[in-house]
Amino acid sequence: MADIQKQDALQGVATAGDGAAVLQTPNAATFFNRHQMRIAPIVFITPAMILFSIYVIYPIVNSIWISFHDWDGIVEPYFIGLGNYEELIVWDEAFLTAIWNNVQWLVFFMLAPVIGLALALFLNQTVFGIRLIKSLFFFPFVISQVVVGLVFSWFYDPSFGLLNVALQAIGLDAISPLSNERYVTFAIIAAGLWPQSAYCMILYLTGLNNINPEQIEAGRIDGARSWTMLWNIILPQLRPATFLAIVVTVIGALRSFDLVAIMTNGGPYGSSTVLAFKMVREALFNNRVGYGAAVAVMLFLIMSVYITYFLTRMLRAER
Amino acid sequence: MFPAPIERQGRGAQISYRVAIWVVLFLWLLPLLAVMVTSIRSLTDITQGNYWGWPTDFNMIENYAEVFTRTPMGKYLINSILITLPTAVGAVALATMAGFALAYYRFRFDVAVIPVLAVVLLSVPLQGASGFVIVLVAVAVACGLWWLLSRVKVSATIVLFAMFIAGNFIPFQILMIPVRNLTIATGLYDTVFALIIFHIAFQTGFCTLFMRNFIKGLPYELIEAARMEGANEFELFWYVVMPLMRPALAALSVLIFTFIWNDYFWALVLVQSDNAQPITAGIQALRGQWIGSWNLISAGSIVAALPPVAMFFIMQRHFIAGLTLGGVKG
């Protein structure tokens, strides 16, 4: 009897019915045993699924719904269809600024994988104390963006910041990057590049560790010079690291909220706003919840193009 | 090894390399070093503009003591710990179970009942009449997707997994308004629980991806052998799989600790008073009170940065393993 029972548990759903016929005395334990291949997965996935549904799936649906309304967050929402989107795209110049700044973030943030690779190549040696040095290089990624923002606001300070001390030392005029509309976005991006490059560096260091040493030796024997070797042998093998570095960098660029909020609060005159920041400003500070939701939906749409690409790539590897 | 090991080159190159790495490191961490030095300066130095010269006084103890006695910094620090630790434990626990389920079982599309039910149960009480519309839309979308997916040859397991992965990359802003409303409606607004529950839910996406990939890499023969021995599925999970998960559990906990400790956005959205604010939001609030007292702001920043840095140093190997394991398999 017990053996048949085990057999059923092994084969799971397919033979559960037959099992019931054989075992004339179904009780709670055997019911569980017979169906455990169906029950167990549901039990394991349910807690995560419920929380995820409540805090991720439901809010997405709800945000899209709110974005069709004129709502200050207090009185009854008023349905205006695509009105918010029309205002955003046709009338709101600040929205265009935000989009343009996001594009700049995306483009210049791509320096992070490059700097990360350069640092990784520089540090991939085995001299005394190199482990400590590598972890010290990684520091900026571990500390909070709030602290990074504070550090850099201070670094850029026009009266005593290190940047201006350095500029004056080489005989240039002092500048104030955070209150200059032309430089402000670049100044914030530069601050963001600091931790992001550290992150990419670690990814590349791990990648370099996993490279097949025989291929490198073969390349050396064939007389490949450093640059050709890097381009033809090393970089192709680093592709997984590069992919991951670009993925996290794009996400970082589109999520850029903390640094903007800490360093400039979107200023001067809204010139450093990004979509993520504009959304919070509209919804929390201007009490235009419906309008803020519309900005969030736009950001979500941009991101979902990218999410789809990433998912298809990832799931293709699964098959 | 690439680039060529420096030992193969001349003595001159070796010495200059050793000097160069320290110089580059110094420049790389200069902004941080400047903050550290400033945090021990006296206010006289600050007002006189002595930011870069030798400090006239070493006020380390005074400054740090002032940060803790004259401001709620200690409270913020405790809040951060109260938020971060339960989140790390909760997210890792949920994700280990979900990751196990996704790695070893095959789901059918009827699991879609769970999210649809959750959305329905939430929408109607929270949104009233318009909630009903949301429900209809959600059910329609779910049915449409279900129909579409049952046509295409995709397994429900993959779709579930994809859902958790996609959750990782979603911009926070699309969640902000409903999560905030939900938190207010449940009376959790401005408590640490608001942050804990939300963070657990959101981090489950990343953690499940991580755990599922790790469990998928374990030898399947072990599971089969345990089933032959008569272990049920829960014993299997607890006695066979869990002991093998230690490195993954460590790696993931450290990562989540750091992510949550450094969170600023949700601290801004879900809490507001000193009783619940974590240190990231707290420091930004103090910045408004301490205009010009850069020595105190710097000391506060160092206090905020220290726990994740310490965590990283203690658990370095796990941390780096976690960062790369989470995604490289893709």
Interface residues (C-beta under 8 A of the other chain):
Chain A: K6 A9 L10 F32 N33 Q36 M37 I39 A40 P41 I42 V43 F44 I45 T46 P47 A48 M49 I50 L51 F52 S53 I54 Y55 V56 I57 Y58 P59 I60 V61 N62 S63 W65 I66 P77 L121 F122 L123 N124 Q125 T126 V127 F128 I130 I133 S135 L136 F137 F138 F139 P140 V142 I143 S144 Q145 V146 V147 L150 V151 F152 W154 F155 S159 F160 L162 V165 W194 Y199 I202 L203 T206 L208 I211 P213 I216 R220 S226 M229 L230 I233 I234 P240 A241 F243 L244 V247 V248 I251 L254 R255 F257 D258 A261 I262 L275 A276 M279 V280 A283 L284 V289 G292 A293 V295 A296 V297 L299 F300 M303 Y306 I307 F310 L311 R313 M314 L315 A317 E318
Chain B: M1 F2 P3 A4 P5 I6 E7 Q14 Y17 R18 I21 W22 V24 L25 W28 L29 L30 P31 L32 A34 V35 T38 G49 Y51 W52 L94 A95 M97 A98 F100 A101 L102 Y104 Y105 F107 V111 I114 P115 A118 V119 L122 S123 Q127 S130 V133 I134 V137 A138 V141 I158 L160 F161 A162 M163 F164 I165 A166 G167 F169 I170 P171 F172 Q173 I174 L175 M176 I177 P178 V179 L182 I197 F198 I200 A201 F202 T204 G205 T208 R227 M228 G230 N232 E233 F234 F237 T258 W261 N262 Y264 F265 L268 V269 T280 A281 I283 Q284 R287 W294 I297 S298 S301 A304 A305 P308 V309 M311 F312 F313 Q316 I320 L323 T324 G327 V328 K329 G330
